[in-house]
Amino acid sequence: MSIRSRRAAGLLFAAVSLTGGAIHLLHAADGPATTLAGRATPNAAANAPAAEPSRAGSWRLAYVRVPADLVTPADKDLWRDSMTLSFAGVEAPFRVYLNGKLIIESDAIPGEARKRFKVPKDILVQEKFNVLAVRVAGSDKPFGKPPIFAGYFDELLLELWETSAKELTPDDPALAPVATAPKTAVYTEAGFKQSSTPLDATMQTMPGQRLTPAESLAKMKTGEGLAVDLLLAEPLVAQPTHLSFDERGRLWVSQYRQYPYPAGVKMISRDKYYRGVYDRMPPAPPNHDKGRDVISVHEDADSDGVFDRHKVVLDGLNMANAAVRGAGGMRSYTPR
């Protein structure tokens, strides 16, 4: 059955699956129904080497006791804070261990631009000082800029580090969390402040749990009398912000693929809710900065309930938040 007849049945609700990057249709149940130079290590324990390949360089250690919301699993895991580590001014390849588990392996990051890495969950422990250890190969120089340990709302500036000349291995007791505060490079919950560091687009993806669209759909639970269908998934759609149907039952999708980093502008400040202030107002089309946003249209040509024709109508857009088809044309909306 086509999307149009489903819509006529009464209840239509579109939702975006964060895990699968997909668009789903919620309806009444009885109705119609590359290798990267720097990378975060998803399975740190499995990838941790037995020992460092080179003895040249130094270890820098920091001891961090974190707020409970970074550790305690919530009923819905998305409610638990997701942490990142950002580095800049590191002149040699480096590895980062958290409580003895390898979480980051990267080439040098020279210059001022920060590079962010995902911190895997379920490594941090509560009411102890977690040991953050950075092994910089062949260099004893300090970081050009202090690393930042940040979540959605709070961040910790890691300015103080303990330097160790001793060669450590991942199973060394010195890398295990401790209950008593060490003498130096100690951070507590009080050191976390509201996030305000301006952000740039990540230089690499930060993968988390990955499911196929079908696996993601299977994990969705609906209320009594409702069912959910998969309409579209990556790579056809990514970060959709607006959906609309035209008179022919076609689905129009606005894809804000570069969110939250518009093209041609630089964030100069922000608050903890990611409301940013930028260095200038982006110009309006047709003189806009070319971005990566697109507007696509999807059609169920044979009326079997599955979209089988897909077309990118406009690309190179910047902050394309919505698109509405009608009156012989289409209108694209951009926030101001």
C-alpha positions in Angstrom: 0.0 0.0 0.0 1.3 3.4 -0.8 2.3 6.1 1.7 -0.7 8.2 0.7 -3.2 5.5 1.7 -1.4 5.0 5.0 -1.6 8.7 5.6 -5.3 8.6 4.9 -5.7 5.8 7.5 -5.3 8.5 10.2 -2.1 8.3 12.3 1.2 9.2 10.8 4.3 10.0 12.8 7.9 10.1 11.5 10.9 9.6 13.7 14.7 9.5 13.3 16.6 6.6 14.7 19.9 7.9 16.1 21.6 4.5 16.0 20.7 3.6 12.4 20.4 7.1 10.9 17.0 6.0 9.6 13.5 7.4 9.1 10.7 5.3 10.4 6.9 5.5 10.1 4.8 4.9 13.2 1.2 4.0 12.5 -1.8 2.1 13.9 -0.9 -1.6 14.2 -4.0 -2.7 12.5 -3.5 -0.2 9.7 -1.3 -0.3 6.7 1.4 -0.9 7.6 39.3 3.8 5.6 41.9 3.5 7.8 42.3 6.8 9.7 45.5 8.4 11.0 43.9 9.0 14.4 41.1 6.8 15.6 39.0 6.1 18.7 39.2 2.5 19.6 35.7 1.0 20.1 36.9 -2.2 21.8 39.7 -0.9 23.9 40.4 -4.1 25.9 40.7 -6.2 22.7 43.0 -3.7 21.0 45.3 -2.9 23.9 48.9 -3.9 23.1 51.0 -5.9 25.5 53.6 -3.1 25.6 54.6 0.1 23.9 56.5 -0.4 20.7 59.0 2.3 21.5 60.6 3.2 24.8 61.4 6.8 23.7 59.1 9.4 25.0 57.2 10.0 28.2 54.0 9.2 30.1 51.7 12.0 31.4 49.1 11.0 34.0 46.1 12.7 35.4 43.7 11.5 38.1 40.1 12.3 37.6 37.1 11.7 40.0 34.0 12.3 37.9 30.3 13.2 38.7 27.9 10.3 39.1 26.0 11.0 35.9 29.1 10.0 33.9 29.2 6.6 35.4 25.7 5.5 36.5 23.8 3.8 33.6 20.3 5.4 33.0 17.1 3.6 32.1 17.8 4.9 28.6 21.5 5.0 27.8 21.2 8.2 25.8 20.4 9.9 29.0 23.9 9.1 30.4 26.5 11.7 29.4 28.7 10.9 26.5 32.3 12.0 27.0 35.0 13.2 24.6 38.7 14.0 24.9 40.1 16.8 22.7 43.8 17.4 22.0 45.8 20.1 20.2 49.5 20.9 19.9 50.7 17.3 20.3 53.9 17.1 18.3 54.3 13.3 18.1 52.1 10.2 17.7 50.4 9.3 21.0 48.2 6.8 22.8 45.7 7.4 25.5 44.7 4.9 28.2 41.9 5.2 30.6 42.2 2.9 33.7 44.7 0.8 31.7 42.5 0.4 28.6 43.6 1.8 25.3 40.9 4.3 24.1 42.7 6.5 21.6 45.6 6.1 19.1 46.5 9.1 17.0 49.2 10.7 14.8 50.6 14.0 15.9 48.1 16.9 16.2 50.1 20.1 15.6 48.7 23.6 15.6 45.8 25.1 17.4 42.9 23.2 16.0 41.5 20.6 18.4 40.7 17.0 17.5 38.0 15.2 19.5 37.9 11.6 20.3 35.0 9.5 21.8 35.6 8.1 25.3 34.0 4.5 25.4 31.4 4.1 28.1 31.7 1.6 31.1 35.4 2.3 31.7 35.0 5.2 34.2 34.4 4.3 37.8 32.6 6.2 40.5 34.1 7.5 43.8 37.6 6.7 42.7 40.3 8.6 40.8 40.3 7.4 37.2 43.7 7.3 35.7 44.1 9.1 32.4 47.5 8.2 30.9 48.9 9.7 27.6 52.0 8.1 26.0 53.7 10.5 23.6 56.2 8.8 21.4 59.7 10.3 21.2 58.7 13.6 22.8 59.0 15.1 26.3 57.4 18.4 25.4 54.2 19.5 27.1 50.9 19.7 25.3 50.6 22.8 23.2 47.1 23.3 24.6 45.6 21.6 27.6 43.4 18.6 26.7 39.7 18.9 27.5 37.6 16.1 29.0 34.0 17.1 28.1 30.4 15.9 28.1 27.2 17.4 26.8 27.0 20.1 29.5 30.2 20.1 31.5 33.9 20.1 30.7 37.2 19.7 32.6 40.4 21.5 31.5 43.3 19.2 32.1 46.1 21.7 32.7 48.1 19.7 35.3 49.8 16.4 34.5 52.2 14.1 36.3 55.2 13.0 34.2 56.5 9.5 34.6 59.9 8.4 33.4 59.0 4.8 34.2 58.0 2.6 31.3 54.4 1.4 31.9 52.3 -1.3 30.4 48.5 -1.4 30.2 48.3 -3.9 33.1 50.6 -1.8 35.4 49.0 -1.0 38.8 49.9 2.6 38.2 47.2 2.8 35.5 44.5 1.4 37.7 41.9 3.7 39.5 42.7 4.6 43.0 40.6 5.5 46.0 43.0 7.9 47.6 44.0 11.2 45.9 47.5 11.2 44.5 49.8 14.2 45.3 49.7 15.8 41.9 47.5 16.2 38.8 44.3 15.6 40.8 40.9 16.6 39.6 37.5 16.2 41.4 33.9 16.8 40.5 34.3 20.5 41.6 36.6 21.1 38.6 34.0 20.4 36.0 32.5 23.7 34.6 29.7 24.4 32.2 30.9 23.6 28.7 31.9 26.7 26.8 34.8 25.8 24.5 34.0 26.6 20.9 33.7 23.5 18.8 34.9 22.7 15.2 33.7 19.9 13.1 35.5 16.6 14.0 38.3 15.6 11.7 37.2 12.0 11.9 34.0 10.1 12.8 33.5 8.9 16.3 31.7 5.6 15.9 29.6 4.2 18.7 27.4 1.1 18.6 26.5 0.3 15.0 23.4 -1.6 13.9 22.0 -2.3 10.5 18.7 -0.6 9.8 16.9 -3.9 10.2 18.6 -4.5 13.6 17.8 -1.0 14.7 14.1 -1.4 13.7 13.9 -4.7 15.7 15.0 -2.9 18.9 12.2 -0.3 18.7 9.3 -0.8 21.1 5.9 0.8 20.5 2.8 1.4 22.6 -0.2 -0.9 22.4 -1.9 -0.7 19.1 1.0 0.9 17.2 3.6 -0.5 14.8 6.7 1.1 13.2 8.0 0.6 9.6 11.4 1.5 8.2 11.1 4.1 5.4 14.6 5.2 4.6 18.1 4.7 6.0 21.7 5.7 5.5 23.3 6.3 3.0 20.1 7.6 1.3 19.4 10.0 4.2 21.6 11.4 7.0 20.6 13.8 9.8 17.2 14.6 8.5 15.6 17.7 10.1 12.3 18.0 8.2 9.9 15.6 6.3 6.9 16.5 4.2 4.6 14.8 1.7 3.4 16.3 -1.5 0.1 15.7 -3.3 1.6 12.6 -5.1 2.6 10.9 -1.9 6.3 11.6 -2.4 8.4 12.1 0.7 10.6 15.3 0.7 13.5 15.2 3.2 15.8 18.0 4.3 19.1 16.7 5.3 21.3 18.9 7.6 24.4 16.8 7.0 26.9 19.3 8.3 25.0 20.1 11.6 26.0 21.7 13.9 28.8 23.3 11.9 27.5 25.6 9.1 29.8 26.2 6.1 31.8 29.4 5.9 31.5 30.5 9.6 33.5 29.9 12.7 32.1 29.4 16.2 33.6 31.9 18.6 31.6 31.0 21.7 28.8 28.8 23.0 26.8 27.9 26.0 26.3 24.4 27.6 23.3 23.8 25.4 25.4 24.1 22.2 23.8 27.5 21.3 26.7 29.0 19.4 27.8 32.5 18.5 29.6 32.7 15.1 32.0 35.2 13.6 29.5 36.3 10.9 26.0 35.9 9.4 26.1 33.4 6.5 24.9 35.0 3.3 21.6 33.9 1.8 21.3 32.0 -1.5 22.3 32.3 -4.3 25.5 33.9 -2.8 25.7 31.4 0.1 28.7 29.4 1.3 28.4 26.0 -0.4 27.7 23.4 2.2 27.0 19.7 2.4 23.2 19.8 3.1 20.8 18.3 0.6 17.1 18.1 -0.2 16.0 14.7 -1.5 12.7 13.3 -2.7 11.6 9.6 -2.4 8.8 7.9 -4.2 6.9 4.6 -4.0 6.5 4.0 -7.7 4.7 0.7 -7.5 2.5 1.4 -4.5 3.9 -1.5 -2.5 4.7 0.6 0.6 8.4 0.7 -0.1 10.3 3.8 -1.5 12.0 2.6 -4.6 12.9 5.9 -6.4 15.3 8.4 -4.8 16.6 11.7 -6.1 18.7 14.5 -4.7 16.8 17.6 -5.8 19.2 20.2 -4.4 22.7 19.9 -3.0 25.5 22.2 -1.9 23.1 23.9 0.6 24.0 25.5 3.9 21.7 25.0 6.9 18.8 23.6 4.9 16.4 22.9 7.7 13.1 22.4 5.9 11.6 22.1 2.4 8.0 22.3 1.3 6.7 21.4 -2.2 3.7 23.1 -3.6 2.3 25.6 -6.1 4.5 24.3 -8.8 7.8 24.7 -7.0 9.6 24.1 -3.7 10.6 26.3 -0.8 13.7 25.7 1.3 13.9 27.2 4.7 17.0 28.3 6.6 17.1 29.5 10.2 18.2 33.1 10.8 
